Amino acid sequence: MSHGPSSDPDDRRLESSGVGAGTAGIDPVRVPEWLAANVRGTSPPFTFSPITGGHSNITVTVTDADGRRFVLRRPPLGHVLASAHDMEREHRILSGLQGSDVPVPPVLGLCSDPDVNGVPFYVMEHVDGHVLRDVEAAAAVLDAAGRDRASRSLVDTLARIHAVDLGAAGLTELGRHEGYVERQLRRWYAQWDQGRTRDLPAVDRAHDLLLERIPEQGPATIVHGDYRLDNCMVDDDGEVVAVLDWEICTLGDPLADLGLLQVYWTGPGDGASAWTGSATELDGFWDRSELARRYAEVSGRDIAQLDFYVAFAYWKLACILEGVFSRYLGGALGEQDPEFLDGFRRQVDDAAAAAERLVEEMS
């Protein structure tokens, strides 16, 4: 392979801008120009390093000539529905939270001009910290005391999210205030019907039972919608220093966030969850019941009907995972090992079964 100068003008622009090979979704000329003109204190050229990409929003670390790092976020390649990956909405949420006590990255700029990169994107400060996606990462970063601290900090941060003054944050009109769970049931049941790969009666039965038993919703708060440990960053001591991935944030019932956290979390003394991605099984992490008690204590909310929200979270997880499973089967996410596909299918089945069992036990 030749390492000499490129003869292709586009390649020369790519090299001069500092964009690394394979940095999909970043215009090698216009994005660096926009950054230099709109993000105060930056020094081109820039290098770009993908953090995530593909079918979720693309997140890229940007480093300038002085070594300053920040983060650029844009919709996935080939996305169809702008409403599903609304960068302006995410930027609005993060901007509104800047003055609150919720830890979020400082926002640096929003580009809404499609001539720059084809789609809107926004830029935020890089935050130093750790994302704990698996047991190995949790063991490497935190000792038992740090894992205890991370458990407490995660719950306390969730309570602070739910305590944000919507008016002060300019987020009163972010979404409808009432009927959150009913709206979610309608939305995700439609997604289930669209993406289902087979009949799974547990999903239908759980949906009907949940619809009949929706608790009365109190005053609407911010609902993160996907709150879990690996959607936050923690420091070396385990304190949450940034809450990430506000993609599906809206207004509604705060207990939906707590129910979903219970599904994503498996403490050292907990039974298995249908969600297999937990990093929280090591000693020092709290069990689900401890998370719930702490939330009730610091938020002052009644969690007597938490089982409903856990059942709802399992049901929603089944619908979400079935949509991903459908795309796997269709080849949209690349060729997959049959054993992996079978395990993914069982994860959908287990989530649906857990939802049905929990909501039936409420009878």
Phi, psi and omega in degrees: 000132181285140176246015179280179180300143180280146176264354182272124181303321180296321178295321179296321177296321180300316181293317185291332180277347181083014179282125181286154177300139177087005178277078184291145175087005179240115177295124188289347181249306189289322181295312176302322178297317180295316180300314181298326184274337192239344178254110188299135173084006180277153182231103177291161005281167182245149168245147185238132180228114183297137171264310176221162178187172177110243187264353169260174177302143181273127180238129189228133171278131178246130178239130181266183187295337180268003180088003177289135181247141170215180190233133177250138182229131181218166178295162178293159176295137176073015180293151184252311185265111180299329182295336181279342183220059190274100182293323180294325179290316177301316179299320179298317180296311180298320179297319180295329183274355183302323183268004180267180176263019172274125181285112176226155178295139173299135180271143186245340181172157178230131175248113179258358184277112182294344178291342182281310185220014179086329180218159175295154173209162174225164186233138178223163178296147171284134178249128176284129180172187184236139170255119185262095184267343183208173183299322182298317179294318180297320180292324183286328188266320190237139169275184184299321179294322177293324179290324173298316180295321179296322179298312180295315183296323180298316180290316181297324177293320177299317178298323178292323175302315183285350179260000182300134175286109186298322180294314180296328180275354182070028186242016181300327183261019181297327180193176176295147183270327189257161171066034186300308185295319178299317178297319179295319177299318180295315183296310186283336174291323175295320177296321177300311181299324182288324187252002186297141179256350179191170175286134176222088188304332180300325179295316181293315181294316179297320178303311183295319180292319178297318181300326180286338194239023181298124177293158175294130181273137174276198179302139182290145174230176166298134171242117182297315175094342180209045188278119177202171186302316185277008166255017174231162172247139177241155177272187184296340180265351180102358179284139176290123181250348177198135171259129187246177170055068179269023188303319184248021177298143175205195175253147180166218187269115184296333182293344174295324177294318180294320177298318180292322177300322177298324181288320182284346191253132172230103179282172184299336179254007183271154168288166183296149174252162174290342177273123188261005186262021188286139175254010197250023183273353183283153175304141182107322174292148179282163169273167183302319183296326178292321176301314183295316180297319180295319179298315180299322182293312187276336181267336185076010182270148175282123181248025183300333181255028182300327181302325177299314184290330174291317177299317178298320180295319177297318181296315179297320178299318178300318180294317180296312183294326178296323177297319177293318179300320179298320179291324174300312182297326180280356178083006184291336182252020179093167181289136183236151177293137180303324179295320177297315180299320179294320177295322178294317178299318179295328178296320175297313181301316182294321179295317179296317180295320179296319178299312181297315181298313183295317182288330175291324180293343178284347184299000000 
